[in-house]
Amino acid sequence: MQQIAIGVDLGGTQVRAALVGEAGNLLAQASEPTDAMAGPERVLSQISHLVEGLLETDRSLQPLGVGVSTPGPVDTTTGIASDIPTLAGFDGFPLRAELQRRFDLPVSLENDGISAAIGEWRYGAGKGCDDLIYITVSTGIGGGIVSGGRVLRGRKGMAGHVGHMAIVLDGEACPCGSRGCFEAYASGTAFARRARLVAAGDAQTKLGKNGKPIDSRGVFLAGREGDALANRLIDEEAELLGRGITNLIHILSPEIVVIGGGLANEFDRLHPRIRDCISRTAMPAFRDVPVVHAGLGQNSGLIGAAALVFL
């Protein structure tokens, strides 16, 4: 009989829970919109409700534990959350202890970027690699690192905040409070903001001319339809991602770089320019590092959270 774990992916938009087998297979899953502004008690009640619903489907199941992926910053050594930007009221909240109080099972807690890296390392595109970097490109930019066959957690378990390395001196303001961060330039949010700014002054582009708001998905759609501005914006985004990835390759020397998150749904369009940037800007010894799409898609963090139980 296969071993089973409960995985929980707590996000600012959705709370997701799943029953996951030891081979990384999803047995059942459920989700609901996160009541992100309602405070910790409400959010933890949502988690409990989802997990209870999954277990009701088969009372014979005996999970080994619960693994929870959470936005950071969170001190995973103490289980105490800091001021999580996407969730109200979590500053100083004893997240792991309160989760443990709700479940009669061992609870493991991990930063969402590290959870996704674990998922891809154990079961996805990085399976079999001892050294990998995972980057998620969505509302923000996060990441996780496996080095020498070990998950890199660092002090307080908070390693991997790759979106907050500065790439432009005194550049755009970042949600973290600093300026010029990788996230402030190359996240999906920054990409859409840049598109809105430049589209307003371009009479030829279709972007924003049909009454629809300009978002990342719309830019890629316009690009596929031949819109020149949209394609220039996409190439700029890929170049920014390539430069950030090159920095990380130089520092960590991975076997592989895995990209996930919402913007990675357009990986095939972004990849050639990312690859070109690495070929031009990386030192020769680092240019052969492959950049690939996340093998688990949007489930990297969810399955990685469950994998914490099996580690």
KOLVEXNU-957435 format. One record per residue (C-alpha): residue number from 1; residue in three letters; z, y, x. Coordinates in Angstrom, 1 decimal, m for minus. Each point is the difference from the previous one (the first is absolute). Example, Ala and Ser with C-alpha at 12.3 -4.5 7.8 and 13.67 -1.06 7.14 Angstrom:
! residues 2
{resi:1&resn:ALA&zz:7.8&yy:m4.5&xx:12.3}
{resi:2&resn:SER&zz:m0.7&yy:3.4&xx:1.4}
! end
This chain:
! residues 311
{resi:1&resn:MET&zz:0.0&yy:0.0&xx:0.0}
{resi:2&resn:GLN&zz:m1.0&yy:3.3&xx:1.5}
{resi:3&resn:GLN&zz:2.5&yy:2.7&xx:0.8}
{resi:4&resn:ILE&zz:m0.1&yy:3.2&xx:m2.1}
{resi:5&resn:ALA&zz:1.1&yy:3.6&xx:0.7}
{resi:6&resn:ILE&zz:0.1&yy:3.1&xx:m2.2}
{resi:7&resn:GLY&zz:m2.0&yy:3.0&xx:1.4}
{resi:8&resn:VAL&zz:0.6&yy:3.5&xx:m1.3}
{resi:9&resn:ASP&zz:m2.2&yy:3.0&xx:0.9}
{resi:10&resn:LEU&zz:1.7&yy:3.2&xx:m1.0}
{resi:11&resn:GLY&zz:m2.4&yy:2.9&xx:0.0}
{resi:12&resn:GLY&zz:0.0&yy:3.5&xx:m1.3}
{resi:13&resn:THR&zz:m2.7&yy:m0.9&xx:m2.5}
{resi:14&resn:GLN&zz:0.7&yy:m3.6&xx:m0.8}
{resi:15&resn:VAL&zz:2.7&yy:m2.6&xx:0.3}
{resi:16&resn:ARG&zz:m1.4&yy:m3.5&xx:0.5}
{resi:17&resn:ALA&zz:1.6&yy:m3.4&xx:0.3}
{resi:18&resn:ALA&zz:m1.3&yy:m3.4&xx:0.7}
{resi:19&resn:LEU&zz:0.9&yy:m3.6&xx:0.5}
{resi:20&resn:VAL&zz:m1.6&yy:m1.1&xx:3.3}
{resi:21&resn:GLY&zz:m0.3&yy:m3.4&xx:1.6}
{resi:22&resn:GLU&zz:0.7&yy:m0.7&xx:3.6}
{resi:23&resn:ALA&zz:m3.8&yy:0.0&xx:0.7}
{resi:24&resn:GLY&zz:m0.2&yy:3.6&xx:m1.2}
{resi:25&resn:ASN&zz:m1.5&yy:m1.1&xx:m3.4}
{resi:26&resn:LEU&zz:0.8&yy:2.2&xx:m3.0}
{resi:27&resn:LEU&zz:1.4&yy:m2.2&xx:m2.8}
{resi:28&resn:ALA&zz:0.8&yy:2.8&xx:m2.5}
{resi:29&resn:GLN&zz:0.2&yy:3.7&xx:0.1}
{resi:30&resn:ALA&zz:1.0&yy:3.0&xx:m2.2}
{resi:31&resn:SER&zz:0.0&yy:3.8&xx:0.3}
{resi:32&resn:GLU&zz:0.8&yy:3.2&xx:m1.8}
{resi:33&resn:PRO&zz:m0.2&yy:3.7&xx:0.8}
{resi:34&resn:THR&zz:2.9&yy:1.2&xx:2.1}
{resi:35&resn:ASP&zz:2.3&yy:2.4&xx:m1.8}
{resi:36&resn:ALA&zz:0.1&yy:1.8&xx:3.3}
{resi:37&resn:MET&zz:1.9&yy:3.2&xx:m1.1}
{resi:38&resn:ALA&zz:2.7&yy:m1.8&xx:m2.0}
{resi:39&resn:GLY&zz:2.2&yy:m1.0&xx:3.0}
{resi:40&resn:PRO&zz:1.1&yy:m3.2&xx:1.7}
{resi:41&resn:GLU&zz:1.8&yy:m1.7&xx:m2.9}
{resi:42&resn:ARG&zz:m3.1&yy:0.2&xx:m2.2}
{resi:43&resn:VAL&zz:m2.4&yy:m1.2&xx:2.8}
{resi:44&resn:LEU&zz:2.3&yy:m2.9&xx:0.9}
{resi:45&resn:SER&zz:0.2&yy:m1.0&xx:m3.7}
{resi:46&resn:GLN&zz:m3.8&yy:m0.1&xx:0.0}
{resi:47&resn:ILE&zz:0.0&yy:m2.4&xx:3.0}
{resi:48&resn:SER&zz:2.6&yy:m2.2&xx:m1.7}
{resi:49&resn:HIS&zz:m2.0&yy:m0.1&xx:m3.2}
{resi:50&resn:LEU&zz:m3.2&yy:m1.0&xx:1.7}
{resi:51&resn:VAL&zz:1.7&yy:m2.8&xx:2.1}
{resi:52&resn:GLU&zz:1.8&yy:m1.3&xx:m3.1}
{resi:53&resn:GLY&zz:m3.2&yy:m0.2&xx:m1.9}
{resi:54&resn:LEU&zz:m1.7&yy:m2.0&xx:2.8}
{resi:55&resn:LEU&zz:2.9&yy:m2.5&xx:0.2}
{resi:56&resn:GLU&zz:m0.1&yy:m0.4&xx:m3.8}
{resi:57&resn:THR&zz:m3.5&yy:m1.5&xx:0.3}
{resi:58&resn:ASP&zz:1.5&yy:m3.1&xx:1.6}
{resi:59&resn:ARG&zz:3.8&yy:m0.5&xx:0.2}
{resi:60&resn:SER&zz:m0.4&yy:m3.0&xx:2.3}
{resi:61&resn:LEU&zz:m1.1&yy:2.3&xx:2.9}
{resi:62&resn:GLN&zz:2.5&yy:0.5&xx:2.7}
{resi:63&resn:PRO&zz:m1.0&yy:3.0&xx:2.2}
{resi:64&resn:LEU&zz:1.6&yy:0.1&xx:3.5}
{resi:65&resn:GLY&zz:0.4&yy:3.8&xx:m0.1}
{resi:66&resn:VAL&zz:m1.3&yy:3.4&xx:m0.8}
{resi:67&resn:GLY&zz:m2.1&yy:2.1&xx:2.4}
{resi:68&resn:VAL&zz:m0.4&yy:3.7&xx:m0.8}
{resi:69&resn:SER&zz:m2.6&yy:2.4&xx:1.4}
{resi:70&resn:THR&zz:1.0&yy:3.6&xx:m0.4}
{resi:71&resn:PRO&zz:m1.4&yy:3.4&xx:1.0}
{resi:72&resn:GLY&zz:1.8&yy:1.6&xx:2.9}
{resi:73&resn:PRO&zz:1.8&yy:1.4&xx:1.7}
{resi:74&resn:VAL&zz:2.6&yy:m2.7&xx:m0.5}
{resi:75&resn:ASP&zz:2.5&yy:m1.3&xx:2.5}
{resi:76&resn:THR&zz:m0.6&yy:m3.8&xx:m0.4}
{resi:77&resn:THR&zz:2.9&yy:m0.8&xx:2.4}
{resi:78&resn:THR&zz:2.5&yy:1.5&xx:m2.5}
{resi:79&resn:GLY&zz:m2.2&yy:m0.2&xx:m3.1}
{resi:80&resn:ILE&zz:0.5&yy:3.7&xx:m0.7}
{resi:81&resn:ALA&zz:m2.9&yy:2.1&xx:m1.2}
{resi:82&resn:SER&zz:m0.7&yy:3.5&xx:1.2}
{resi:83&resn:ASP&zz:m1.7&yy:2.7&xx:m1.9}
{resi:84&resn:ILE&zz:m3.0&yy:m2.0&xx:m1.3}
{resi:85&resn:PRO&zz:m2.7&yy:2.6&xx:m0.9}
{resi:86&resn:THR&zz:m1.5&yy:m2.1&xx:m2.9}
{resi:87&resn:LEU&zz:3.3&yy:m1.0&xx:m1.6}
{resi:88&resn:ALA&zz:2.6&yy:2.4&xx:m1.3}
{resi:89&resn:GLY&zz:3.7&yy:m0.4&xx:0.8}
{resi:90&resn:PHE&zz:m0.1&yy:m2.6&xx:2.7}
{resi:91&resn:ASP&zz:1.3&yy:2.1&xx:2.9}
{resi:92&resn:GLY&zz:3.0&yy:m1.9&xx:1.4}
{resi:93&resn:PHE&zz:m0.3&yy:m2.7&xx:m2.7}
{resi:94&resn:PRO&zz:1.2&yy:m3.5&xx:1.1}
{resi:95&resn:LEU&zz:m3.2&yy:m1.7&xx:m1.1}
{resi:96&resn:ARG&zz:0.5&yy:m3.5&xx:1.4}
{resi:97&resn:ALA&zz:3.6&yy:m0.2&xx:m1.2}
{resi:98&resn:GLU&zz:m0.9&yy:1.1&xx:m3.5}
{resi:99&resn:LEU&zz:m2.9&yy:m2.5&xx:m0.1}
{resi:100&resn:GLN&zz:2.3&yy:m2.8&xx:1.2}
{resi:101&resn:ARG&zz:2.4&yy:0.8&xx:m2.8}
{resi:102&resn:ARG&zz:m2.7&yy:m0.7&xx:m2.5}
{resi:103&resn:PHE&zz:m1.3&yy:m3.3&xx:1.4}
{resi:104&resn:ASP&zz:1.8&yy:m3.2&xx:0.6}
{resi:105&resn:LEU&zz:m2.3&yy:m0.6&xx:3.0}
{resi:106&resn:PRO&zz:m0.2&yy:1.3&xx:3.6}
{resi:107&resn:VAL&zz:m1.8&yy:3.4&xx:0.1}
{resi:108&resn:SER&zz:m2.2&yy:1.2&xx:2.9}
{resi:109&resn:LEU&zz:m1.2&yy:3.6&xx:0.2}
{resi:110&resn:GLU&zz:m2.9&yy:1.4&xx:2.0}
{resi:111&resn:ASN&zz:m2.1&yy:3.2&xx:0.3}
{resi:112&resn:ASP&zz:m3.2&yy:m0.4&xx:m1.9}
{resi:113&resn:GLY&zz:m2.3&yy:0.4&xx:3.0}
{resi:114&resn:ILE&zz:1.8&yy:m2.7&xx:1.9}
{resi:115&resn:SER&zz:0.0&yy:m2.2&xx:m3.0}
{resi:116&resn:ALA&zz:m3.7&yy:0.3&xx:m0.3}
{resi:117&resn:ALA&zz:m0.4&yy:m0.7&xx:3.7}
{resi:118&resn:ILE&zz:2.0&yy:m3.2&xx:m0.4}
{resi:119&resn:GLY&zz:m2.1&yy:m1.0&xx:m2.9}
{resi:120&resn:GLU&zz:m3.3&yy:0.4&xx:1.9}
{resi:121&resn:TRP&zz:1.5&yy:m1.6&xx:3.1}
{resi:122&resn:ARG&zz:1.3&yy:m3.1&xx:m1.8}
{resi:123&resn:TYR&zz:m2.6&yy:m0.5&xx:m2.6}
{resi:124&resn:GLY&zz:m2.8&yy:2.5&xx:0.3}
{resi:125&resn:ALA&zz:m2.5&yy:1.5&xx:2.4}
{resi:126&resn:GLY&zz:2.4&yy:m0.1&xx:2.9}
{resi:127&resn:LYS&zz:1.0&yy:m3.6&xx:m0.4}
{resi:128&resn:GLY&zz:0.3&yy:m1.7&xx:3.4}
{resi:129&resn:CYS&zz:0.2&yy:3.4&xx:1.9}
{resi:130&resn:ASP&zz:3.0&yy:0.8&xx:2.1}
{resi:131&resn:ASP&zz:m0.8&yy:3.7&xx:0.3}
{resi:132&resn:LEU&zz:m1.2&yy:2.0&xx:m3.0}
{resi:133&resn:ILE&zz:0.2&yy:3.4&xx:m1.6}
{resi:134&resn:TYR&zz:m0.1&yy:0.4&xx:m3.8}
{resi:135&resn:ILE&zz:m0.9&yy:3.4&xx:m1.4}
{resi:136&resn:THR&zz:0.0&yy:0.9&xx:m3.7}
{resi:137&resn:VAL&zz:m2.1&yy:3.0&xx:m1.1}
{resi:138&resn:SER&zz:0.8&yy:1.1&xx:m3.5}
{resi:139&resn:THR&zz:2.0&yy:3.0&xx:m1.3}
{resi:140&resn:GLY&zz:1.5&yy:0.1&xx:3.5}
{resi:141&resn:ILE&zz:m0.4&yy:m2.0&xx:3.2}
{resi:142&resn:GLY&zz:2.5&yy:m2.6&xx:1.0}
{resi:143&resn:GLY&zz:0.0&yy:m3.0&xx:2.2}
{resi:144&resn:GLY&zz:1.6&yy:m3.0&xx:1.7}
{resi:145&resn:ILE&zz:m0.3&yy:m1.7&xx:3.3}
{resi:146&resn:VAL&zz:0.3&yy:m3.5&xx:1.4}
{resi:147&resn:SER&zz:0.4&yy:m0.1&xx:3.8}
{resi:148&resn:GLY&zz:0.2&yy:m3.2&xx:2.0}
{resi:149&resn:GLY&zz:0.4&yy:m2.1&xx:m3.1}
{resi:150&resn:ARG&zz:3.0&yy:2.1&xx:m1.2}
{resi:151&resn:VAL&zz:0.2&yy:2.6&xx:m2.7}
{resi:152&resn:LEU&zz:0.7&yy:3.4&xx:1.5}
{resi:153&resn:ARG&zz:2.8&yy:1.6&xx:m1.9}
{resi:154&resn:GLY&zz:1.6&yy:2.4&xx:2.4}
{resi:155&resn:ARG&zz:3.2&yy:2.0&xx:m0.4}
{resi:156&resn:LYS&zz:1.3&yy:m0.3&xx:m3.6}
{resi:157&resn:GLY&zz:m3.0&yy:m2.2&xx:m0.9}
{resi:158&resn:MET&zz:m2.2&yy:3.1&xx:m0.4}
{resi:159&resn:ALA&zz:m2.8&yy:m0.5&xx:2.5}
{resi:160&resn:GLY&zz:m3.6&yy:0.3&xx:m1.1}
{resi:161&resn:HIS&zz:m0.2&yy:3.4&xx:m1.6}
{resi:162&resn:VAL&zz:m3.4&yy:0.4&xx:1.5}
{resi:163&resn:GLY&zz:m1.1&yy:2.7&xx:m2.5}
{resi:164&resn:HIS&zz:2.4&yy:2.5&xx:1.7}
{resi:165&resn:MET&zz:m1.4&yy:0.2&xx:3.5}
{resi:166&resn:ALA&zz:m1.4&yy:3.5&xx:0.4}
{resi:167&resn:ILE&zz:m3.8&yy:0.2&xx:0.6}
{resi:168&resn:VAL&zz:m0.5&yy:3.7&xx:m0.4}
{resi:169&resn:LEU&zz:2.3&yy:2.7&xx:1.6}
{resi:170&resn:ASP&zz:1.5&yy:2.2&xx:m2.7}
{resi:171&resn:GLY&zz:m2.4&yy:m1.6&xx:m2.6}
{resi:172&resn:GLU&zz:0.2&yy:m0.7&xx:m3.7}
{resi:173&resn:ALA&zz:3.5&yy:m0.3&xx:m1.5}
{resi:174&resn:CYS&zz:1.1&yy:m3.6&xx:m0.6}
{resi:175&resn:PRO&zz:2.3&yy:m1.3&xx:m2.8}
{resi:176&resn:CYS&zz:2.4&yy:m1.1&xx:2.8}
{resi:177&resn:GLY&zz:0.7&yy:3.7&xx:0.8}
{resi:178&resn:SER&zz:m2.0&yy:0.1&xx:3.2}
{resi:179&resn:ARG&zz:m3.5&yy:1.2&xx:0.7}
{resi:180&resn:GLY&zz:m3.2&yy:m1.5&xx:1.3}
{resi:181&resn:CYS&zz:0.9&yy:m3.6&xx:m0.8}
{resi:182&resn:PHE&zz:m2.5&yy:m2.9&xx:m0.2}
{resi:183&resn:GLU&zz:1.0&yy:m0.3&xx:m3.7}
{resi:184&resn:ALA&zz:m0.6&yy:3.7&xx:m0.6}
{resi:185&resn:TYR&zz:m3.7&yy:m0.4&xx:1.0}
{resi:186&resn:ALA&zz:m1.0&yy:m3.6&xx:m0.7}
{resi:187&resn:SER&zz:1.9&yy:m1.2&xx:m3.0}
{resi:188&resn:GLY&zz:m1.7&yy:m0.5&xx:m3.3}
{resi:189&resn:THR&zz:1.8&yy:3.1&xx:m1.3}
{resi:190&resn:ALA&zz:m1.2&yy:2.1&xx:3.0}
{resi:191&resn:PHE&zz:m3.6&yy:m1.3&xx:m0.5}
{resi:192&resn:ALA&zz:m0.1&yy:1.0&xx:m3.6}
{resi:193&resn:ARG&zz:1.5&yy:3.4&xx:0.7}
{resi:194&resn:ARG&zz:m2.6&yy:0.7&xx:2.7}
{resi:195&resn:ALA&zz:m2.7&yy:m1.0&xx:m2.4}
{resi:196&resn:ARG&zz:1.2&yy:2.4&xx:m2.7}
{resi:197&resn:LEU&zz:0.2&yy:2.9&xx:2.5}
{resi:198&resn:VAL&zz:m3.5&yy:m0.4&xx:1.4}
{resi:199&resn:ALA&zz:m1.7&yy:m1.0&xx:m3.3}
{resi:200&resn:ALA&zz:0.9&yy:3.3&xx:m1.5}
{resi:201&resn:GLY&zz:m2.3&yy:1.8&xx:2.5}
{resi:202&resn:ASP&zz:m2.9&yy:m2.4&xx:m0.1}
{resi:203&resn:ALA&zz:m2.6&yy:0.6&xx:m2.7}
{resi:204&resn:GLN&zz:m2.0&yy:m3.2&xx:0.8}
{resi:205&resn:THR&zz:2.8&yy:m2.6&xx:m0.4}
{resi:206&resn:LYS&zz:0.6&yy:m1.8&xx:m3.3}
{resi:207&resn:LEU&zz:3.8&yy:m0.1&xx:0.8}
{resi:208&resn:GLY&zz:2.0&yy:1.9&xx:m2.6}
{resi:209&resn:LYS&zz:m3.2&yy:1.0&xx:m1.9}
{resi:210&resn:ASN&zz:0.4&yy:m2.5&xx:m2.9}
{resi:211&resn:GLY&zz:3.4&yy:1.3&xx:m1.1}
{resi:212&resn:LYS&zz:1.8&yy:m3.0&xx:1.6}
{resi:213&resn:PRO&zz:2.8&yy:0.5&xx:2.5}
{resi:214&resn:ILE&zz:m1.0&yy:m0.8&xx:3.6}
{resi:215&resn:ASP&zz:1.8&yy:m3.0&xx:1.4}
{resi:216&resn:SER&zz:m0.7&yy:m2.5&xx:2.7}
{resi:217&resn:ARG&zz:m1.7&yy:m2.5&xx:m2.3}
{resi:218&resn:GLY&zz:m2.3&yy:2.7&xx:m1.3}
{resi:219&resn:VAL&zz:m1.0&yy:1.1&xx:3.6}
{resi:220&resn:PHE&zz:m1.0&yy:m3.6&xx:0.9}
{resi:221&resn:LEU&zz:m1.9&yy:m0.3&xx:m3.2}
{resi:222&resn:ALA&zz:m1.9&yy:3.2&xx:0.7}
{resi:223&resn:GLY&zz:m0.7&yy:m1.2&xx:3.5}
{resi:224&resn:ARG&zz:m1.6&yy:m3.2&xx:m1.3}
{resi:225&resn:GLU&zz:m2.2&yy:2.2&xx:m2.2}
{resi:226&resn:GLY&zz:m1.2&yy:1.9&xx:3.0}
{resi:227&resn:ASP&zz:2.1&yy:3.2&xx:m0.2}
{resi:228&resn:ALA&zz:m0.2&yy:1.6&xx:3.5}
{resi:229&resn:LEU&zz:3.4&yy:1.7&xx:m0.1}
{resi:230&resn:ALA&zz:1.8&yy:m3.2&xx:m1.2}
{resi:231&resn:ASN&zz:m1.5&yy:m2.0&xx:2.8}
{resi:232&resn:ARG&zz:1.0&yy:2.7&xx:2.6}
{resi:233&resn:LEU&zz:3.5&yy:m0.1&xx:m1.4}
{resi:234&resn:ILE&zz:0.1&yy:m3.8&xx:0.2}
{resi:235&resn:ASP&zz:m1.2&yy:0.0&xx:3.6}
{resi:236&resn:GLU&zz:2.6&yy:2.6&xx:0.9}
{resi:237&resn:GLU&zz:2.7&yy:m2.2&xx:m1.6}
{resi:238&resn:ALA&zz:m1.2&yy:m3.0&xx:2.0}
{resi:239&resn:GLU&zz:0.0&yy:2.1&xx:3.2}
{resi:240&resn:LEU&zz:3.6&yy:1.1&xx:m0.6}
{resi:241&resn:LEU&zz:1.1&yy:m3.6&xx:m0.7}
{resi:242&resn:GLY&zz:m1.8&yy:m1.1&xx:3.1}
{resi:243&resn:ARG&zz:1.8&yy:2.5&xx:2.2}
{resi:244&resn:GLY&zz:3.4&yy:m0.9&xx:m1.4}
{resi:245&resn:ILE&zz:m0.7&yy:m3.7&xx:0.5}
{resi:246&resn:THR&zz:m1.2&yy:0.6&xx:3.6}
{resi:247&resn:ASN&zz:3.4&yy:1.7&xx:0.7}
{resi:248&resn:LEU&zz:1.8&yy:m3.1&xx:m1.3}
{resi:249&resn:ILE&zz:m2.3&yy:m2.4&xx:1.8}
{resi:250&resn:HIS&zz:0.8&yy:1.8&xx:3.3}
{resi:251&resn:ILE&zz:3.7&yy:m0.1&xx:m0.6}
{resi:252&resn:LEU&zz:0.4&yy:m3.6&xx:m1.4}
{resi:253&resn:SER&zz:m3.0&yy:m1.9&xx:1.3}
{resi:254&resn:PRO&zz:m0.4&yy:m2.3&xx:m3.1}
{resi:255&resn:GLU&zz:m2.3&yy:m2.9&xx:m0.5}
{resi:256&resn:ILE&zz:m1.0&yy:1.4&xx:m3.3}
{resi:257&resn:VAL&zz:0.4&yy:3.0&xx:m2.3}
{resi:258&resn:VAL&zz:0.3&yy:m0.7&xx:m3.7}
{resi:259&resn:ILE&zz:m0.6&yy:2.7&xx:m2.6}
{resi:260&resn:GLY&zz:1.3&yy:m0.1&xx:m3.6}
{resi:261&resn:GLY&zz:0.9&yy:2.4&xx:m2.8}
{resi:262&resn:GLY&zz:m2.2&yy:1.6&xx:m2.6}
{resi:263&resn:LEU&zz:m2.5&yy:1.7&xx:2.3}
{resi:264&resn:ALA&zz:m0.6&yy:m3.4&xx:1.7}
{resi:265&resn:ASN&zz:m1.8&yy:m1.0&xx:m3.2}
{resi:266&resn:GLU&zz:m2.9&yy:1.9&xx:1.6}
{resi:267&resn:PHE&zz:0.4&yy:m1.8&xx:3.4}
{resi:268&resn:ASP&zz:m3.6&yy:m0.9&xx:0.3}
{resi:269&resn:ARG&zz:m1.1&yy:3.6&xx:m0.3}
{resi:270&resn:LEU&zz:2.7&yy:1.3&xx:2.4}
{resi:271&resn:HIS&zz:m0.1&yy:m2.8&xx:2.6}
{resi:272&resn:PRO&zz:m3.2&yy:0.9&xx:1.9}
{resi:273&resn:ARG&zz:1.1&yy:3.5&xx:0.8}
{resi:274&resn:ILE&zz:3.6&yy:m1.2&xx:0.9}
{resi:275&resn:ARG&zz:m1.6&yy:m2.5&xx:2.3}
{resi:276&resn:ASP&zz:m2.2&yy:2.7&xx:1.5}
{resi:277&resn:CYS&zz:2.9&yy:2.3&xx:0.6}
{resi:278&resn:ILE&zz:2.0&yy:m2.7&xx:1.8}
{resi:279&resn:SER&zz:m3.0&yy:m0.9&xx:2.2}
{resi:280&resn:ARG&zz:m0.4&yy:3.7&xx:1.0}
{resi:281&resn:THR&zz:3.6&yy:1.0&xx:0.4}
{resi:282&resn:ALA&zz:2.0&yy:m3.1&xx:1.1}
{resi:283&resn:MET&zz:0.3&yy:m1.0&xx:3.6}
{resi:284&resn:PRO&zz:m2.4&yy:m2.7&xx:0.8}
{resi:285&resn:ALA&zz:2.6&yy:m2.8&xx:0.2}
{resi:286&resn:PHE&zz:1.0&yy:0.8&xx:m3.6}
{resi:287&resn:ARG&zz:m3.3&yy:0.3&xx:m1.7}
{resi:288&resn:ASP&zz:m0.4&yy:m3.6&xx:m1.1}
{resi:289&resn:VAL&zz:3.0&yy:0.0&xx:m2.3}
{resi:290&resn:PRO&zz:m1.3&yy:m0.9&xx:m3.5}
{resi:291&resn:VAL&zz:0.9&yy:2.0&xx:m3.1}
{resi:292&resn:VAL&zz:0.0&yy:m2.1&xx:m3.1}
{resi:293&resn:HIS&zz:0.7&yy:0.3&xx:m3.7}
{resi:294&resn:ALA&zz:3.4&yy:m1.4&xx:m1.3}
{resi:295&resn:GLY&zz:m0.5&yy:m3.6&xx:m1.0}
{resi:296&resn:LEU&zz:2.6&yy:0.2&xx:m2.7}
{resi:297&resn:GLY&zz:m1.4&yy:3.2&xx:m1.5}
{resi:298&resn:GLN&zz:2.6&yy:1.9&xx:m2.1}
{resi:299&resn:ASN&zz:2.5&yy:m3.0&xx:0.3}
{resi:300&resn:SER&zz:0.7&yy:0.4&xx:3.7}
{resi:301&resn:GLY&zz:3.4&yy:1.6&xx:m0.6}
{resi:302&resn:LEU&zz:0.9&yy:m2.2&xx:m3.0}
{resi:303&resn:ILE&zz:m0.7&yy:m3.2&xx:1.9}
{resi:304&resn:GLY&zz:1.5&yy:1.4&xx:3.2}
{resi:305&resn:ALA&zz:3.3&yy:0.8&xx:m1.9}
{resi:306&resn:ALA&zz:0.2&yy:m3.6&xx:m1.2}
{resi:307&resn:ALA&zz:m0.7&yy:m1.2&xx:3.5}
{resi:308&resn:LEU&zz:3.2&yy:1.6&xx:1.2}
{resi:309&resn:VAL&zz:1.8&yy:m2.8&xx:m1.8}
{resi:310&resn:PHE&zz:m1.9&yy:m2.6&xx:2.0}
{resi:311&resn:LEU&zz:0.3&yy:1.7&xx:3.5}
! end
